[in-house]
């Protein structure tokens, strides 16, 4: 743990500085691309490295003064080079520079099967045109239509080499406010293009060229999941155990998953340091007899390392389990060589190691939350633990679990609110509640997977079923409590940054024992309050209409100072499209209980009243008289004969969505331009926002 003055601790933890500057280089290279300057950056990196070597060899008296700055420069430039070598704008043979032909490449992740499609990331190695292959590179997301009833159910596997028709398409941006940005999500995985293919457009050319190590791990995971399914008849218990032990949530029902999300305990279903720690302690306990034989400790360390990294592969190599496995590797190597191991230094060393391996991991939400949580445990938990001494061991255990949860939540909370816009009010009792059942389920699950006796597995399966039901029922009770979750939190990025400045300033003040950090913390906290208050006031004062882009469907809201009326062609607020594309924005203006919802028939005229104005929704020209007094009119499914009805409608704003056919829409746009009408096309555009004039 960090002890004494934090500055001294930072000097003993050089990987903190190396990580910070290397990550800065990655961020600069990603957000400020330097196309055409990558060669210059390479020369600068080599030059700075040579300066470091010369100073260390010839001028040691200058080394202490100049070495740190040269080291920081090398770290930043190395980050720039690492991310630059991966981005498509720096590659001359990027797949986007070619048109037509066929793409040859390899599936680089386990395909995800849905009812009507299969999807997987695809690394391109070459493009074949007119019988000749040209080297090409890039990663794209491929979606293949499938229809099992018609025989279109071909199976694809990790590592398969495929030849497919080149039908590159751009990834659509989000068309609604607060909607999940799938394009940005894929871009931060270095995927910038997608393809939608039919089965005849794709050919499996070398199925035997699968990547043996990862493919074997995936097949082994499937065998373990099949063994669980054989003895666990309860679907909820099966979903929990496959997620808990194998990191696979495919069998998890959405209703049960929402219980963990709403209570802030979803992290227990993501294989992380907690799960790896249980495996580590179990192996350490079993292999403790090795201490009594020659070279036993080294043998035990090797077995544990091999087991931990095998478990990492089987569970899908997520950032959280990679972090835990890397840190455990450093810990075991330090013990093996009889060297001291500083936890914070090991934490940042593991982060640096992972970013060297994959720089895009820096943008992974799981990577960010995992490292922030552990940093909180290493820095805040020791302080809180000293403040609350307890003599009774049972009380001390409960207090320590509480402090662990608080320490992790302190660092992950602001970022989680920024990303997800919600906060679980009862996260503390929920995390205390699930700790014991999850631990027991982990041990029972390991025993279950290792047992070759079906009759023993049957008894273990019953115990797992009872424990799983107990845990789900307890989380359901917490979810049903009043104010169990705060949704629609709108936190600006600047406010989130200010909050982290507050946390780090207070932490530095405590460790360095200097009051100057408190002034920084107070200033940052005041800025945080002002920024967030301004955002809240702007949202509360908003008056206007919003018409969302849902393709063939309808969703529109009228907002009047915290009162929201929502009309939609969907019959319930629980519909997936409303929950994913509309409600994240609507919740910013009103709590769920203050939203008035009215389903509308798409074929009939509808009116949305907002107290000070009306929005009309029509599908036939004959319904125009019904929307005479409306400020905004959403006219859907226009026919060619409806175009003449647009004349004389200059006092209104017309919206045209995706229900109108493309050729008719083009004629409508020409007529509206000729008549000088105000209009907005929703199809392939962002949602329409109309603000009430002052």
C-alpha positions as semicolon CSV with decimal commas, in nm:
position;residue;x (nm);y (nm);z (nm)
1;X;0,000;0,000;0,000
2;X;0,097;0,362;-0,033
3;X;0,272;0,475;0,284
4;X;0,405;0,807;0,401
5;X;0,445;1,095;0,168
6;X;0,284;1,035;-0,169
7;X;0,562;1,214;-0,355
8;X;0,813;0,966;-0,215
9;X;0,577;0,686;-0,309
10;X;0,560;0,820;-0,665
11;X;0,940;0,812;-0,683
12;X;0,928;0,448;-0,582
13;X;0,664;0,385;-0,849
14;X;0,821;0,484;-1,183
15;X;0,552;0,303;-1,380
16;X;0,299;0,569;-1,278
17;X;0,489;0,833;-1,475
18;X;0,562;0,596;-1,762
19;X;0,191;0,507;-1,787
20;X;0,071;0,869;-1,771
21;X;0,298;0,991;-2,051
22;X;0,253;0,683;-2,267
23;X;-0,127;0,713;-2,233
24;X;-0,100;1,085;-2,318
25;X;0,076;0,991;-2,642
26;X;-0,204;0,745;-2,726
27;X;-0,470;1,010;-2,664
28;X;-0,286;1,266;-2,876
29;X;-0,242;1,019;-3,159
30;X;-0,609;0,916;-3,152
31;X;-0,778;1,255;-3,117
32;X;-0,517;1,463;-3,307
33;X;-0,406;1,243;-3,598
34;X;-0,074;1,350;-3,751
35;X;-0,112;1,212;-4,102
36;X;0,217;1,252;-4,290
37;X;0,415;1,321;-3,971
38;X;0,446;0,966;-3,842
39;X;0,795;0,933;-3,993
40;X;0,904;1,252;-3,816
41;X;0,764;1,118;-3,486
42;X;0,964;0,797;-3,537
43;X;1,286;0,991;-3,594
44;X;1,219;1,206;-3,287
45;X;1,161;0,895;-3,075
46;X;1,486;0,736;-3,189
47;X;1,671;1,065;-3,134
48;X;1,536;1,108;-2,782
49;X;1,627;0,746;-2,699
50;X;1,984;0,806;-2,824
51;X;2,010;1,120;-2,610
52;X;1,905;0,915;-2,307
53;X;2,170;0,654;-2,379
54;X;2,448;0,912;-2,432
55;X;2,360;1,103;-2,113
56;X;2,362;0,785;-1,910
57;X;2,698;0,678;-2,059
58;X;2,897;1,000;-2,094
59;X;2,738;1,280;-1,892
60;X;2,602;1,136;-1,573
61;X;2,611;1,477;-1,403
62;X;2,357;1,601;-1,660
63;X;2,160;1,280;-1,649
64;X;1,956;1,366;-1,339
65;X;1,846;1,701;-1,483
66;X;1,778;1,610;-1,845
67;X;1,700;1,237;-1,825
68;X;1,343;1,273;-1,687
69;X;1,237;1,513;-1,965
70;X;1,388;1,293;-2,237
71;X;1,219;0,990;-2,080
72;X;0,881;1,166;-2,077
73;X;0,928;1,269;-2,441
74;X;1,014;0,912;-2,541
75;X;0,706;0,779;-2,358
76;X;0,473;1,029;-2,531
77;X;0,627;0,965;-2,874
78;X;0,609;0,589;-2,817
79;X;0,236;0,622;-2,746
80;X;0,194;0,825;-3,064
81;X;0,377;0,564;-3,268
82;X;0,189;0,273;-3,114
83;X;-0,158;0,412;-3,185
84;X;-0,047;0,558;-3,518
85;X;0,055;0,217;-3,645
86;X;-0,302;0,092;-3,590
87;X;-0,522;0,378;-3,718
88;X;-0,651;0,349;-4,077
89;X;-0,552;0,703;-4,180
90;X;-0,185;0,611;-4,137
91;X;-0,204;0,294;-4,351
92;X;-0,160;0,309;-4,729
93;X;-0,315;-0,036;-4,774
94;X;-0,621;0,021;-4,556
95;X;-0,924;-0,172;-4,677
96;X;-1,123;0,150;-4,724
97;X;-0,890;0,252;-5,010
98;X;-1,009;-0,038;-5,228
99;X;-1,339;-0,083;-5,411
100;X;-1,494;-0,403;-5,544
101;X;-1,343;-0,745;-5,544
102;X;-1,339;-0,991;-5,255
103;X;-1,184;-0,958;-4,909
104;X;-0,974;-1,235;-4,756
105;X;-0,931;-1,239;-4,381
106;X;-0,978;-1,414;-4,047
107;X;-1,247;-1,406;-3,779
108;X;-1,079;-1,257;-3,470
109;X;-1,346;-1,307;-3,204
110;X;-1,613;-1,560;-3,118
111;X;-1,915;-1,507;-3,348
112;X;-2,235;-1,391;-3,182
113;X;-2,544;-1,576;-3,304
114;X;-2,887;-1,415;-3,300
115;X;-3,219;-1,537;-3,431
116;X;-3,178;-1,387;-3,779
117;X;-2,807;-1,305;-3,804
118;X;-2,453;-1,385;-3,698
119;X;-2,197;-1,112;-3,629
120;X;-1,820;-1,111;-3,582
121;X;-1,514;-0,883;-3,625
122;X;-1,310;-0,968;-3,934
123;X;-0,941;-0,887;-3,988
124;X;-0,869;-0,823;-4,357
125;X;-0,539;-0,960;-4,492
126;X;-0,585;-0,908;-4,864
127;X;-0,821;-0,808;-5,144
128;X;-0,873;-1,028;-5,451
129;X;-0,960;-0,857;-5,780
130;X;-0,951;-1,018;-6,126
131;X;-0,774;-1,322;-5,987
132;X;-0,491;-1,124;-5,827
133;X;-0,451;-1,061;-5,454
134;X;-0,325;-0,730;-5,312
135;X;-0,218;-0,688;-4,952
136;X;-0,479;-0,499;-4,748
137;X;-0,540;-0,440;-4,378
138;X;-0,814;-0,327;-4,147
139;X;-1,079;-0,465;-3,915
140;X;-1,447;-0,459;-4,007
141;X;-1,769;-0,579;-3,843
142;X;-1,943;-0,843;-4,054
143;X;-2,310;-0,934;-4,017
144;X;-2,444;-1,236;-4,208
145;X;-2,815;-1,301;-4,250
146;X;-2,929;-1,645;-4,143
147;X;-3,255;-1,834;-4,167
148;X;-3,232;-2,177;-3,995
149;X;-3,575;-2,278;-4,129
150;X;-3,450;-2,240;-4,488
151;X;-3,117;-2,410;-4,425
152;X;-2,910;-2,087;-4,393
153;X;-2,743;-2,187;-4,066
154;X;-2,376;-2,227;-4,147
155;X;-2,151;-2,220;-3,840
156;X;-1,849;-1,992;-3,818
157;X;-1,566;-2,013;-3,565
158;X;-1,289;-1,801;-3,421
159;X;-0,990;-1,815;-3,657
160;X;-1,177;-1,924;-3,971
161;X;-1,027;-1,781;-4,291
162;X;-1,299;-1,641;-4,517
163;X;-1,338;-1,489;-4,862
164;X;-1,631;-1,248;-4,887
165;X;-1,771;-0,993;-5,127
166;X;-1,640;-0,642;-5,068
167;X;-1,951;-0,449;-4,961
168;X;-1,799;-0,198;-4,721
169;X;-2,050;0,040;-4,565
170;X;-2,019;0,322;-4,317
171;X;-2,135;0,268;-3,961
172;X;-2,431;0,490;-3,888
173;X;-2,397;0,756;-3,617
174;X;-2,660;0,780;-3,341
175;X;-2,971;0,950;-3,473
176;X;-3,119;1,042;-3,134
177;X;-2,989;1,240;-2,835
178;X;-2,831;1,024;-2,560
179;X;-2,857;0,716;-2,783
180;X;-2,573;0,467;-2,755
181;X;-2,303;0,568;-3,005
182;X;-2,230;0,237;-3,173
183;X;-2,001;0,397;-3,432
184;X;-1,781;0,553;-3,163
185;X;-1,787;0,227;-2,966
186;X;-1,654;0,032;-3,265
187;X;-1,406;0,305;-3,360
188;X;-1,247;0,270;-3,017
189;X;-1,198;-0,096;-3,102
190;X;-1,033;0,014;-3,429
191;X;-1,336;-0,097;-3,634
192;X;-1,444;0,175;-3,877
193;X;-1,648;-0,014;-4,139
194;X;-1,916;-0,279;-4,153
195;X;-2,058;-0,525;-4,405
196;X;-2,401;-0,688;-4,435
197;X;-2,382;-1,009;-4,635
198;X;-2,601;-1,295;-4,748
199;X;-2,471;-1,654;-4,712
200;X;-2,385;-1,691;-5,086
201;X;-2,156;-1,385;-5,059
202;X;-1,918;-1,547;-4,812
203;X;-1,697;-1,854;-4,849
204;X;-1,503;-2,045;-4,589
205;X;-1,167;-2,119;-4,752
206;X;-0,944;-2,251;-4,472
207;X;-1,137;-2,371;-4,168
208;X;-0,831;-2,563;-4,046
209;X;-0,631;-2,239;-4,007
210;X;-0,796;-2,148;-3,680
211;X;-0,574;-1,988;-3,420
212;X;-0,507;-2,294;-3,210
213;X;-0,461;-2,141;-2,862
214;X;-0,764;-1,913;-2,850
215;X;-0,979;-2,152;-3,051
216;X;-0,899;-2,433;-2,805
217;X;-0,986;-2,205;-2,512
218;X;-1,322;-2,115;-2,668
219;X;-1,404;-2,480;-2,737
220;X;-1,309;-2,573;-2,381
221;X;-1,536;-2,298;-2,247
222;X;-1,822;-2,436;-2,456
223;X;-1,764;-2,783;-2,310
224;X;-1,773;-2,642;-1,956
225;X;-2,093;-2,450;-2,037
226;X;-2,247;-2,767;-2,182
227;X;-2,162;-2,958;-1,862
228;X;-2,334;-2,687;-1,658
229;X;-2,641;-2,697;-1,882
230;X;-2,661;-3,075;-1,839
231;X;-2,698;-3,060;-1,459
232;X;-2,853;-2,713;-1,409
233;X;-3,214;-2,722;-1,524
234;X;-3,291;-2,380;-1,376
235;X;-3,222;-2,118;-1,647
236;X;-3,153;-1,839;-1,397
237;X;-2,895;-2,047;-1,210
238;X;-2,735;-2,151;-1,540
239;X;-2,711;-1,790;-1,657
240;X;-2,553;-1,679;-1,329
241;X;-2,295;-1,959;-1,323
242;X;-2,187;-1,926;-1,688
243;X;-2,144;-1,551;-1,638
244;X;-1,978;-1,586;-1,298
245;X;-1,728;-1,859;-1,386
246;X;-1,684;-1,833;-1,764
247;X;-1,764;-1,469;-1,842
248;X;-2,041;-1,575;-2,083
249;X;-2,375;-1,390;-2,051
250;X;-2,546;-1,547;-2,353
251;X;-2,768;-1,764;-2,132
252;X;-2,854;-1,476;-1,899
253;X;-3,215;-1,355;-1,913
254;X;-3,252;-0,975;-1,961
255;X;-3,489;-0,949;-1,663
256;X;-3,237;-1,103;-1,424
257;X;-2,951;-0,904;-1,574
258;X;-3,141;-0,581;-1,506
259;X;-3,151;-0,671;-1,133
260;X;-2,771;-0,658;-1,120
261;X;-2,758;-0,340;-1,328
262;X;-3,019;-0,158;-1,118
263;X;-2,849;-0,247;-0,788
264;X;-2,492;-0,168;-0,898
265;X;-2,375;-0,530;-0,866
266;X;-2,323;-0,605;-1,236
267;X;-1,948;-0,622;-1,174
268;X;-1,984;-0,959;-0,999
269;X;-2,095;-1,109;-1,332
270;X;-1,784;-0,976;-1,509
271;X;-1,485;-1,201;-1,448
272;X;-1,238;-0,974;-1,270
273;X;-0,986;-0,960;-0,988
274;X;-1,240;-1,098;-0,740
275;X;-1,287;-1,416;-0,946
276;X;-0,918;-1,451;-1,031
277;X;-0,836;-1,397;-0,663
278;X;-1,061;-1,685;-0,558
279;X;-0,894;-1,913;-0,814
280;X;-0,552;-1,795;-0,693
281;X;-0,622;-1,857;-0,323
282;X;-0,778;-2,194;-0,398
283;X;-0,475;-2,307;-0,599
284;X;-0,238;-2,164;-0,339
285;X;-0,416;-2,363;-0,068
286;X;-0,415;-2,688;-0,267
287;X;-0,047;-2,658;-0,366
288;X;0,088;-2,552;-0,027
289;X;0,250;-2,897;0,015
290;X;0,501;-2,790;-0,254
291;X;0,684;-2,580;0,008
292;X;0,820;-2,902;0,159
293;X;0,997;-3,024;-0,155
294;X;1,308;-2,884;-0,332
295;X;1,222;-2,600;-0,570
296;X;0,862;-2,642;-0,458
297;X;0,785;-2,271;-0,438
298;X;0,898;-2,213;-0,794
299;X;0,701;-2,514;-0,910
300;X;0,389;-2,384;-0,730
301;X;0,435;-2,036;-0,882
302;X;0,464;-2,184;-1,232
303;X;0,152;-2,400;-1,187
304;X;-0,048;-2,107;-1,051
305;X;0,066;-1,874;-1,332
306;X;-0,019;-2,133;-1,596
307;X;-0,361;-2,191;-1,440
308;X;-0,440;-1,821;-1,403
309;X;-0,351;-1,740;-1,765
310;X;-0,542;-2,046;-1,888
311;X;-0,845;-1,921;-1,694
312;X;-0,792;-1,578;-1,850
313;X;-0,808;-1,729;-2,199
314;X;-1,111;-1,943;-2,121
315;X;-1,309;-1,646;-1,983
316;X;-1,255;-1,430;-2,291
317;X;-0,950;-1,213;-2,212
318;X;-1,151;-0,916;-2,081
319;X;-0,960;-0,607;-1,953
320;X;-1,055;-0,670;-1,590
321;X;-0,929;-1,030;-1,586
322;X;-0,619;-0,929;-1,784
323;X;-0,543;-0,667;-1,520
324;X;-0,580;-0,918;-1,239
325;X;-0,373;-1,185;-1,417
326;X;-0,094;-0,939;-1,500
327;X;-0,077;-0,805;-1,145
328;X;-0,069;-1,157;-1,003
329;X;0,214;-1,238;-1,243
330;X;0,415;-0,943;-1,113
331;X;0,338;-1,045;-0,753
332;X;0,450;-1,405;-0,803
333;X;0,762;-1,301;-0,993
334;X;0,853;-1,061;-0,711
335;X;0,812;-1,337;-0,451
336;X;1,001;-1,580;-0,671
337;X;1,301;-1,345;-0,694
338;X;1,269;-1,227;-0,329
339;X;1,199;-0,867;-0,430
340;X;0,961;-0,615;-0,278
341;X;0,635;-0,561;-0,463
342;X;0,467;-0,220;-0,447
343;X;0,099;-0,255;-0,528
344;X;0,042;0,085;-0,692
345;X;0,354;0,043;-0,905
346;X;0,239;-0,305;-1,009
347;X;-0,105;-0,167;-1,094
348;X;0,034;0,091;-1,336
349;X;0,294;-0,153;-1,468
350;X;0,016;-0,394;-1,564
351;X;-0,180;-0,109;-1,728
352;X;0,128;-0,004;-1,927
353;X;0,192;-0,363;-2,031
354;X;-0,166;-0,402;-2,161
355;X;-0,153;-0,071;-2,351
356;X;0,170;-0,171;-2,521
357;X;-0,006;-0,490;-2,627
358;X;-0,330;-0,312;-2,733
359;X;-0,342;0,071;-2,718
360;X;-0,718;0,074;-2,786
361;X;-0,773;-0,083;-2,445
362;X;-0,732;0,268;-2,302
363;X;-1,078;0,355;-2,443
364;X;-1,243;0,042;-2,306
365;X;-1,495;0,124;-2,031
366;X;-1,416;-0,200;-1,851
367;X;-1,045;-0,117;-1,852
368;X;-1,108;0,232;-1,711
369;X;-1,350;0,122;-1,438
370;X;-1,139;-0,179;-1,338
371;X;-0,821;0,022;-1,286
372;X;-1,000;0,309;-1,112
373;X;-1,166;0,065;-0,870
374;X;-0,838;-0,104;-0,780
375;X;-0,659;0,232;-0,747
376;X;-0,930;0,333;-0,500
377;X;-0,870;0,013;-0,303
378;X;-0,495;0,076;-0,289
379;X;-0,516;0,442;-0,185
380;X;-0,847;0,522;-0,012
381;X;-0,922;0,193;0,163
382;X;-0,613;0,205;0,394
383;X;-0,711;0,555;0,510
384;X;-1,071;0,460;0,581
385;X;-0,969;0,137;0,751
386;X;-0,753;0,330;1,000
387;X;-1,036;0,571;1,078
388;X;-1,277;0,295;1,184
389;X;-1,104;0,045;1,417
390;X;-1,308;-0,262;1,518
391;X;-1,211;-0,535;1,764
392;X;-1,488;-0,783;1,695
393;X;-1,378;-0,985;1,393
394;X;-1,730;-1,027;1,253
395;X;-1,804;-0,658;1,279
396;X;-1,457;-0,583;1,138
397;X;-1,525;-0,809;0,839
398;X;-1,855;-0,631;0,765
399;X;-1,694;-0,289;0,806
400;X;-1,404;-0,382;0,578
401;X;-1,641;-0,507;0,306
402;X;-1,829;-0,179;0,332
403;X;-1,510;0,025;0,307
404;X;-1,390;-0,179;0,008
405;X;-1,716;-0,106;-0,174
406;X;-1,702;0,264;-0,083
407;X;-1,339;0,296;-0,193
408;X;-1,408;0,139;-0,531
409;X;-1,733;0,334;-0,582
410;X;-1,564;0,664;-0,500
411;X;-1,340;0,631;-0,805
412;X;-1,576;0,452;-1,044
413;X;-1,897;0,640;-0,958
414;X;-1,837;0,964;-1,152
415;X;-1,726;0,780;-1,467
416;X;-2,017;0,534;-1,444
417;X;-2,264;0,823;-1,415
418;X;-2,101;0,997;-1,712
419;X;-2,128;0,687;-1,931
420;X;-2,461;0,543;-1,820
421;X;-2,654;0,840;-1,679
422;X;-2,784;0,650;-1,377
423;X;-2,683;0,569;-1,021
424;X;-2,796;0,279;-0,799
425;X;-2,899;0,428;-0,464
426;X;-2,863;0,105;-0,267
427;X;-2,534;-0,008;-0,417
428;X;-2,377;-0,046;-0,071
429;X;-2,626;-0,291;0,088
430;X;-2,656;-0,468;-0,249
431;X;-2,282;-0,529;-0,271
432;X;-2,267;-0,644;0,091
433;X;-2,556;-0,880;0,026
434;X;-2,415;-1,049;-0,287
435;X;-2,062;-1,099;-0,155
436;X;-2,131;-1,418;0,042
437;X;-2,360;-1,588;-0,216
438;X;-2,123;-1,506;-0,502
439;X;-1,822;-1,642;-0,311
440;X;-2,007;-1,965;-0,227
441;X;-2,128;-1,995;-0,587
442;X;-1,772;-1,956;-0,714
443;X;-1,641;-2,239;-0,493
444;X;-1,941;-2,460;-0,571
445;X;-1,899;-2,388;-0,942
446;X;-1,530;-2,481;-0,940
447;X;-1,611;-2,802;-0,751
448;X;-1,893;-2,871;-0,998
449;X;-1,667;-2,830;-1,304
450;X;-1,390;-3,043;-1,154
451;X;-1,616;-3,327;-1,033
452;X;-1,640;-3,628;-1,269
453;X;-1,928;-3,786;-1,070
454;X;-2,281;-3,710;-1,201
455;X;-2,449;-3,788;-0,868
456;X;-2,227;-3,533;-0,688
457;X;-2,291;-3,277;-0,962
458;X;-2,667;-3,325;-0,916
459;X;-2,643;-3,230;-0,546
460;X;-2,412;-2,937;-0,621
461;X;-2,655;-2,823;-0,892
462;X;-2,941;-2,814;-0,639
463;X;-2,729;-2,608;-0,398
464;X;-2,639;-2,368;-0,680
465;X;-3,008;-2,335;-0,773
466;X;-3,109;-2,248;-0,414
467;X;-2,825;-1,997;-0,370
468;X;-2,896;-1,832;-0,707
469;X;-3,267;-1,795;-0,630
470;X;-3,185;-1,653;-0,286
471;X;-2,953;-1,394;-0,441
472;X;-3,200;-1,294;-0,714
473;X;-3,487;-1,262;-0,465
474;X;-3,275;-1,042;-0,240
475;X;-3,177;-0,813;-0,528
476;X;-3,542;-0,796;-0,633
477;X;-3,635;-0,673;-0,285
478;X;-3,372;-0,397;-0,309
479;X;-3,488;-0,302;-0,659
480;X;-3,849;-0,268;-0,542
481;X;-3,755;-0,021;-0,267
482;X;-3,846;0,346;-0,325
483;X;-3,582;0,553;-0,508
484;X;-3,380;0,237;-0,584
485;X;-3,226;0,399;-0,889
486;X;-3,169;0,755;-1,004
487;X;-3,198;0,772;-1,383
488;X;-3,156;1,049;-1,637
489;X;-2,849;1,201;-1,470
490;X;-2,690;1,445;-1,713
491;X;-2,330;1,504;-1,611
492;X;-2,114;1,717;-1,844
493;X;-1,763;1,586;-1,910
494;X;-1,614;1,898;-1,750
495;X;-1,812;1,830;-1,431
496;X;-1,686;1,470;-1,423
497;X;-1,327;1,591;-1,466
498;X;-1,374;1,847;-1,187
499;X;-1,503;1,574;-0,956
500;X;-1,193;1,362;-1,016
501;X;-0,974;1,667;-0,948
502;X;-1,154;1,700;-0,613
503;X;-1,091;1,334;-0,527
504;X;-0,723;1,337;-0,624
505;X;-0,661;1,674;-0,455
506;X;-0,805;1,553;-0,125
507;X;-0,605;1,233;-0,156
508;X;-0,281;1,422;-0,221
509;X;-0,354;1,654;0,069
510;X;-0,402;1,362;0,306
511;X;-0,084;1,182;0,202
512;X;0,139;1,487;0,158
513;X;-0,003;1,671;0,461
514;X;-0,016;2,002;0,276
515;X;-0,321;2,228;0,289
516;X;-0,270;2,367;-0,062
517;X;-0,450;2,072;-0,215
518;X;-0,767;2,162;-0,024
519;X;-0,788;2,495;-0,208
520;X;-0,763;2,312;-0,540
521;X;-1,027;2,064;-0,423
522;X;-1,261;2,343;-0,307
523;X;-1,222;2,533;-0,636
524;X;-1,282;2,220;-0,843
525;X;-1,586;2,128;-0,634
526;X;-1,733;2,475;-0,679
527;X;-1,679;2,446;-1,054
528;X;-1,844;2,103;-1,046
529;X;-2,151;2,240;-0,865
530;X;-2,184;2,538;-1,100
531;X;-2,146;2,326;-1,414
532;X;-2,391;2,061;-1,304
533;X;-2,640;2,318;-1,170
534;X;-2,630;2,507;-1,499
535;X;-2,698;2,183;-1,689
536;X;-2,990;2,097;-1,458
537;X;-3,143;2,446;-1,490
538;X;-3,120;2,437;-1,870
539;X;-3,295;2,100;-1,880
540;X;-3,567;2,209;-1,638
541;X;-3,642;2,529;-1,829
542;X;-3,667;2,357;-2,167
543;X;-3,996;2,391;-2,353
544;X;-4,036;2,230;-2,693
545;X;-4,097;1,921;-2,902
546;X;-3,865;1,636;-2,988
547;X;-3,938;1,392;-3,269
548;X;-3,707;1,090;-3,260
549;X;-3,573;0,898;-3,558
550;X;-3,706;0,542;-3,525
551;X;-3,733;0,452;-3,894
552;X;-4,084;0,322;-3,962
553;X;-4,201;0,383;-3,604
554;X;-4,310;0,702;-3,425
555;X;-4,193;0,857;-3,099
556;X;-4,238;1,224;-3,008
557;X;-4,233;1,415;-2,680
558;X;-4,363;1,747;-2,564
559;X;-4,156;1,895;-2,282
560;X;-4,281;2,179;-2,062
561;X;-4,062;2,265;-1,762
562;X;-4,023;1,917;-1,616
563;X;-4,352;1,779;-1,749
564;X;-4,320;1,533;-2,036
565;X;-4,583;1,385;-2,266
566;X;-4,466;1,097;-2,487
567;X;-4,662;0,954;-2,780
568;X;-4,544;0,653;-2,977
569;X;-4,656;0,382;-3,215
570;X;-4,520;0,134;-2,960
571;X;-4,773;0,015;-2,705
572;X;-4,548;0,028;-2,398
573;X;-4,257;0,217;-2,248
574;X;-4,088;-0,120;-2,200
575;X;-4,032;-0,169;-2,572
576;X;-3,662;-0,215;-2,650
577;X;-3,649;0,065;-2,910
578;X;-3,798;0,317;-2,668
579;X;-3,571;0,201;-2,384
580;X;-3,258;0,226;-2,600
581;X;-3,323;0,526;-2,825
582;X;-3,579;0,752;-2,656
583;X;-3,598;0,710;-2,279
584;X;-3,228;0,787;-2,206
585;X;-3,298;1,139;-2,334
586;X;-3,650;1,173;-2,190
587;X;-3,535;1,079;-1,839
588;X;-3,310;1,385;-1,835
589;X;-3,622;1,605;-1,830
590;X;-3,852;1,410;-1,599
591;X;-3,853;1,113;-1,364
592;X;-4,025;0,797;-1,498
593;X;-4,334;0,857;-1,282
594;X;-4,382;1,207;-1,429
595;X;-4,397;1,091;-1,791
596;X;-4,741;1,072;-1,950
597;X;-4,742;0,803;-2,219
598;X;-5,000;0,765;-2,496
599;X;-4,978;0,498;-2,768
600;X;-5,100;0,617;-3,110
601;X;-5,221;0,437;-3,420
602;X;-4,985;0,506;-3,710
603;X;-5,276;0,511;-3,957
604;X;-5,477;0,775;-3,771
605;X;-5,413;1,143;-3,710
606;X;-5,266;1,216;-3,370
607;X;-5,207;1,529;-3,164
608;X;-4,944;1,592;-2,899
609;X;-5,043;1,872;-2,659
610;X;-4,770;2,044;-2,457
611;X;-4,971;2,313;-2,282
612;X;-4,844;2,594;-2,506
613;X;-4,845;2,419;-2,846
614;X;-4,940;2,117;-3,052
615;X;-4,758;1,867;-3,270
616;X;-4,959;1,678;-3,532
617;X;-4,896;1,329;-3,668
618;X;-5,071;1,229;-3,992
619;X;-5,042;0,968;-4,267
620;X;-5,307;1,088;-4,513
621;X;-5,361;1,420;-4,685
622;X;-5,726;1,403;-4,581
623;X;-5,614;1,446;-4,219
624;X;-5,453;1,787;-4,283
625;X;-5,752;1,986;-4,147
626;X;-5,708;1,808;-3,813
627;X;-5,359;1,959;-3,770
628;X;-5,432;2,316;-3,885
629;X;-5,336;2,465;-3,548
630;X;-5,020;2,260;-3,501
631;X;-4,681;2,431;-3,501
632;X;-4,505;2,112;-3,617
633;X;-4,651;1,835;-3,836
634;X;-4,500;1,490;-3,879
635;X;-4,632;1,370;-4,215
636;X;-4,564;1,000;-4,262
637;X;-4,590;0,763;-4,558
638;X;-4,650;1,033;-4,818
639;X;-4,791;0,936;-5,157
640;X;-4,714;1,117;-5,486
641;X;-5,067;1,261;-5,493
642;X;-5,010;1,424;-5,150
643;X;-4,742;1,660;-5,282
644;X;-4,996;1,911;-5,420
645;X;-5,145;1,944;-5,070
646;X;-4,828;2,113;-4,944
647;X;-4,913;2,444;-5,107
648;X;-5,040;2,713;-4,874
649;X;-4,892;2,559;-4,560
650;X;-4,623;2,819;-4,484
651;X;-4,718;2,866;-4,120
652;X;-4,608;2,518;-4,016
653;X;-4,293;2,306;-3,999
654;X;-4,320;1,969;-4,175
655;X;-4,123;1,660;-4,080
656;X;-4,073;1,363;-4,313
657;X;-3,946;1,033;-4,168
658;X;-3,832;0,696;-4,300
659;X;-4,184;0,571;-4,373
660;X;-4,191;0,763;-4,703
661;X;-4,033;0,588;-5,003
662;X;-3,706;0,737;-5,126
663;X;-3,825;0,847;-5,473
664;X;-4,139;1,008;-5,328
665;X;-3,932;1,183;-5,061
666;X;-3,707;1,337;-5,328
667;X;-4,013;1,479;-5,507
668;X;-4,152;1,610;-5,177
669;X;-3,825;1,789;-5,100
670;X;-3,825;1,954;-5,445
671;X;-4,185;2,070;-5,402
672;X;-4,121;2,202;-5,049
673;X;-3,816;2,397;-5,169
674;X;-4,015;2,545;-5,458
675;X;-4,296;2,652;-5,223
676;X;-4,058;2,794;-4,964
677;X;-4,188;2,567;-4,687
678;X;-4,007;2,493;-4,364
679;X;-3,931;2,121;-4,342
680;X;-3,691;1,868;-4,193
681;X;-3,610;1,519;-4,319
682;X;-3,576;1,269;-4,034
683;X;-3,468;0,982;-4,258
684;X;-3,093;0,921;-4,210
685;X;-3,072;1,240;-4,001
686;X;-3,065;1,337;-3,636
687;X;-3,384;1,368;-3,433
688;X;-3,577;1,693;-3,475
689;X;-3,576;1,938;-3,182
690;X;-3,813;2,236;-3,182
691;X;-3,768;2,489;-2,902
692;X;-4,050;2,721;-2,803
693;X;-3,970;3,079;-2,906
694;X;-3,917;3,319;-2,616
